Amino acid sequence: MPLFRLLIITLVIGVGFYIYRRLTMKPPPPTNSTQVNSTHAVKCALCGLHVPDDEAIRRNNQTYCCQDHADKSQP
């Protein structure tokens, strides 16, 4: 019987400590994992590679992934 009483007391103290820690602990800082980077991608007219819209090179209503491809497509 004394062993069972010791087990119950230990369990009550442990649960009490767990509840105390949960109530006094600071919440974790918000993570940016829920935010989605919504950069629009465009396709290179020469090789078909998709690049971010803000990095694409535009010539004659066409988009290119690099300066070399833009130069090669010019007649």
N, C-alpha and C positions, 0 to 999 in steps of 0.2 A: 503494500500500500504506500509506503513512503516514496518508493521509486516512481510510482504513478503520479503522486502529488508533485514531485520534483519535475517530472516531464510536463505536466499541465502548467506549472508556474513558469517554466522556461518558455513554453509555447506562448503564453500570454505576454510575457516580457518581450519576446521576439516580435510578435504581431504589433504590440504597442510601439516598439522602436521603429518598425517598418512604417506604420501610419504616421508617426511623428516626423520621420525623414521625408515622406512624401508631401506632407503639409508644409514643411519649412524649406524645402528645396526650391531653388530658382528654376523657372521654366527654361528649357533649352532655347538657344537663339534660333530664329527661323532660318530654314535652309532655302537655298535658291533652286532646289531640285524641282520644284513645282512650276517654276517659270520656264517657258519655252522660248528659245531664241527664234523669232519669226522672220528671219532674213529670207527674202525671196531669192530663189536660184534661177538662173537663166542658162540656156544651152548655147555652147559655142557653135557657130555656124560651120566651122571647119572640121573639128574633131568630135563634137557632140558632148564634150565634158561640161558638167554643170558647175557653175561658179556663182558666188554670191552676186546679187544684182549691183551692189555698190562697188564691186571689184572688176566688173566686166568692162570691156572696151567696146565702144559703139562706133560703127562706121556704116554709112549708107543703110540705115535701118536694120543692121545686123549686129549681133553681139558676139564677142570673141573672148576667149579665156586669157589671151596674152597678146602682147604687141606683135610678136612674130607671126601669129596666125592672122591678125588683122592686116599685116603687110603682105602676106602670101595671097590673100584673097583679092587684093587690089589688082586690076588689069594693067 
